[in-house]
């Protein structure tokens, strides 16, 4: 069961990372084109989420609960920090 949930979590993280990375020069939410600092924050967050997704995949196949917990906390922290920093660009 843990393996399936971690695989699903990795897919969700990868999808969010792909969206952030692909919309650095395209319209993003209410912005017609993100400013340079916002695009950089989106890039950093996207690559960080890819790292968290890979960590989630590893934890799914190795089946170590502590590694899965680290992957969950890392993904949540990355998205939380992006959400907090996003308010600067509104």
C-alpha positions as CSV (number, residue, x, y, z in Angstrom):
1,X,0.0,0.0,0.0
2,X,2.8,2.4,0.9
3,X,4.4,1.7,-2.5
4,X,1.3,2.7,-4.4
5,X,0.8,5.9,-2.4
6,X,4.4,6.9,-2.8
7,X,4.3,6.3,-6.6
8,X,1.1,8.4,-6.8
9,X,2.9,11.2,-4.7
10,X,5.9,11.0,-7.0
11,X,3.6,11.4,-10.1
12,X,1.9,14.4,-8.5
13,X,5.2,16.1,-7.6
14,X,6.5,15.4,-11.2
15,X,3.4,16.9,-12.7
16,X,3.6,20.1,-10.6
17,X,7.3,20.3,-11.4
18,X,6.6,20.0,-15.1
19,X,3.9,22.7,-14.9
20,X,6.2,25.1,-13.1
21,X,9.1,24.5,-15.5
22,X,7.1,24.7,-18.6
23,X,5.3,28.0,-17.6
24,X,8.4,30.0,-16.9
25,X,7.9,31.9,-20.1
26,X,4.2,31.2,-20.6
27,X,1.2,32.7,-18.8
28,X,1.1,31.5,-15.2
29,X,-2.1,31.8,-13.1
30,X,-2.9,35.6,-13.3
31,X,0.4,36.7,-14.9
32,X,0.6,37.1,-18.6
33,X,4.3,36.5,-18.4
34,X,6.1,35.9,-15.1
35,X,8.7,38.4,-14.1
36,X,12.3,37.2,-14.0
37,X,12.4,36.7,-10.2
38,X,9.2,34.7,-10.3
39,X,10.5,32.6,-13.2
40,X,13.6,31.9,-11.3
41,X,11.6,30.8,-8.2
42,X,9.5,28.6,-10.4
43,X,12.6,27.0,-11.9
44,X,14.2,26.4,-8.5
45,X,11.0,25.0,-7.2
46,X,10.5,22.8,-10.2
47,X,13.9,21.2,-10.0
48,X,13.6,20.8,-6.3
49,X,10.3,19.0,-6.8
50,X,11.9,16.7,-9.3
51,X,14.5,15.8,-6.6
52,X,11.7,15.1,-4.2
53,X,9.9,13.0,-6.8
54,X,13.0,10.9,-7.4
55,X,13.4,10.5,-3.6
56,X,9.7,9.4,-3.4
57,X,10.3,6.8,-6.2
58,X,13.3,5.4,-4.4
59,X,11.4,5.2,-1.1
60,X,8.6,3.4,-2.9
61,X,10.8,0.7,-4.3
62,X,13.2,0.3,-1.3
63,X,10.2,0.4,1.1
64,X,11.8,2.3,3.9
65,X,9.3,4.2,5.9
66,X,11.7,6.8,7.2
67,X,12.8,7.6,3.7
68,X,9.2,8.0,2.6
69,X,8.6,10.3,5.5
70,X,11.6,12.4,4.5
71,X,10.3,12.6,0.9
72,X,6.8,13.6,2.1
73,X,8.2,16.4,4.4
74,X,10.6,17.6,1.7
75,X,7.9,17.9,-0.9
76,X,5.6,19.7,1.5
77,X,8.4,22.0,2.6
78,X,9.3,22.9,-1.0
79,X,5.7,23.7,-1.9
80,X,5.2,25.6,1.3
81,X,8.2,27.8,0.8
82,X,7.2,28.5,-2.8
83,X,3.7,29.4,-1.7
84,X,5.1,31.8,0.9
85,X,7.5,33.4,-1.5
86,X,4.8,33.6,-4.2
87,X,3.1,36.4,-2.2
88,X,6.0,38.7,-3.0
89,X,5.1,38.7,-6.7
90,X,1.4,39.5,-6.4
